Amino acid sequence: MNRPTSRGPFDLDDALRAIADQVVPARDDDDSADRVRSGVRHARRRRAALAGAAAVLVVVAVGAGASAVLGDDPRPVLPAPAPSPDPTPTPTPTSRAAFPAPVTTDALLCRAPAPAATGTDLLATLTIDVPEVSVESLRRVDVAAHLTVDDAARVEVLDPLADAGYVITQDGVVVSSTMAYDDAVASPVDLAEGAVVDIGGPVGSFALCDPERVASHSPSLLPGDYELAVVVPWVVSSYALERDGAWGAPVTAPDGDTPLHDGWLVSPAVPLTIEPDPGAQTPAAPEAPDAVPGAFPGPTTTFPAAPSYEDLQCGMPAPAPTGDELLARLEVPASGGVATGGETTLPARLVGLPTARTETVDFRWLRAYVVVRDGVIVSSTVPATDSYDRAVLEPGATLPLDHVVTTAESCEWGTSSGAILPPGRYTLQVVHPWMLASYSLQQEDGSWGPENVTPDGATVYSGWLVSAPVPWTIS
Amino acid sequence: MARWEDVLDELVRTRRRALVGYAYLLTGNVTEAEDLVQEALFRTFRRGRAATDFTLAESYVRRAVLTGFVDGTRRRRRWEGVRHLLAPPGPPARVEPAVDAHVDVVEALAVLAPRERACVVLRYYCDLTVRDVADRLSLSEGTVKRYLSDANHKLAARLGPLRAADDDLTVTPSGTPAPGAQGPSTDLSTTVQRGAR
């Protein structure tokens, strides 16, 4: 439903407050507090327990006469220093000066340079278990990988499995990434020395270039050769190192809150091949040689230059109607008229080309039109706006887009200036943002071509659908 | 009893309902709102910094609620893994709005994208300035204005012209006022959109 359901200004502030005030939690406050208290105690005990356990190790080491005299000053331990020829036992380095610069989430997002594999200086490494990966277009494949903790390190980290993912790169640039900004809860886990953690998971041939996770669907990667690296978060809150058979003092964050290292482990990349989907290229009806009316000779098409937002503002020439070259058209079947100061509903519809399937940024909620007189736009409700959903228009589908048009003059970036268009004869054109995320074309043999997308996930075409002008009279 | 437990008890006793109401405006679902608040409480109190000051703790919880909502998809996935630990089983999940008198508003809010909805709630319910909304969501002011403008158009399409205390949402290509742009508007159906496209 896209038309106003009520008249008169609606007080949003009051409505929101009334709604919030009327919400009654279904659960009891005491129970809620008890649950949180229990969870917090558990989390705090866990943190304290790790430090305590590590301290016990220290005591045992010292009691056994080990050479490790453990100080508080961080000292480098990796790579392992050569054994000292000095017969006098010296304090063995059991903590590191600092971790290397972390691989940040930013560095793993789409369009970032391909990340380098992280090394052993993070106390763990990540490895993909297969030398190469191949997946059919639009399919998924399970890729096994594992995390290996250094043989001489024990770590407490936020559960790396909770956010395991991957990046796919091509030509040195990330073109697909499961990364996203996140501040969610991940449980701390203790990983013992030499621990091996399986990091298996499905890898899809889908470009998830959507760091804000606002799109409900992402375009697929085109068939081709890529590289795949598995990544897991590596948020180290505490660690202990072993040297010469003795465990060093646990190293924890100075304030007990900021992790010692907050980044990602990145595996060495392996080749990833996305094979074409054989089904998409198999003629559906080889026994029917007749060409499909309106079918395309190839899997892609060329789009015309797109009108800009500014082209649809007051004072600009009347826009040229768009046609089938954009794979859909806007139709306004009837002309109309309205008394000055009034409004009327103008039926309009979005019609998909029967031989094209499109996926666009969803602007179905938007209604915009331009009023033209003497070849010049005199009113335009075209807003500059954005949307983050996607909408699919199936071949030949029709979507009603009725517009309520008024005689109000809108020449201030899509909004009414308060003036009224004078009586007279005008033409009116409905416009609709048309941002193609992907499209697929029916071929002359009846088969459907592959889904066309851009490698970086950007829109294939960004412009506007413009209807043919219809006479519109203000009386 | 530790200091943080006192603060937790007081916060839950005196502010939980309001926090759930705030979260409900974001989620549109009472159960999700309660889960969101529960998770936010845990996140706030498992660390030490904010847990011993009531005002600070509530502020942290509100931020955690907002962050949790905006990061919804992954948050939900993780939350489902630990929900049994922190959220009591309680009554069956209620998906209907708890506020029958404003079903139309709740339904209208449901069409907004998460960040649009967050902007609307922060701006019109929390009475934050556009600058503060931008700060909370780590967005530019222009982006917030665009979100608000988009949201207002969507809401107005369902609720009719809106009236809300508002400042100028005009965003011009160069950052200068649009031609004819006026001061604070009281009719959100006439706010100007001038975004990235």
Interface residues (C-beta under 8 A of the other chain):
Chain A: M1 N2 R3 P4 T5 S6 R7 G8 P9 F10 D11 L12 D13 A15 L16 R17 A18 I19 A20 D21 Q22 V23 V24 P25 A26 R27 D28 D29 D30 D31 S32 A33 R35 V36 R37 G39 V40 A43 R44 A162 D163 A180 Y181 D182 D183 A184 V185 A186 S187 E212 R213 V214 G256 D257 Y309 W365 L366 R367 P383 A384 T385 D386 S387 Y388 D389 C411 E412 W413 G414 T415 S416 S417 P433 S462
Chain B: W4 E5 L8 D9 V12 R13 R16 R17 A18 V20 G21 Y22 Y24 L25 V30 T31 A33 E34 V37 Q38 E39 L41 F42 R43 F45 R46 R47 G48 R49 T67 G68 D71 G72 T73 R74 R75 R78 W79 G81 V82 L85 L86 A87 P88 G90 P91 R94 P97 A98 V99 A101 H102 D104 V105 V106 V111 A113 P114 R115 V120 V121 Y124 Y125 D127 R146 S149 D150 H153 K154 L155 A156 A157 R158 L159 G160 P161 L162 R163 A164 A165 T170 T172 A178 P179 G180 A181 T186 D187 L188 T190 T191 V192 Q193 R194 G195 A196 R197
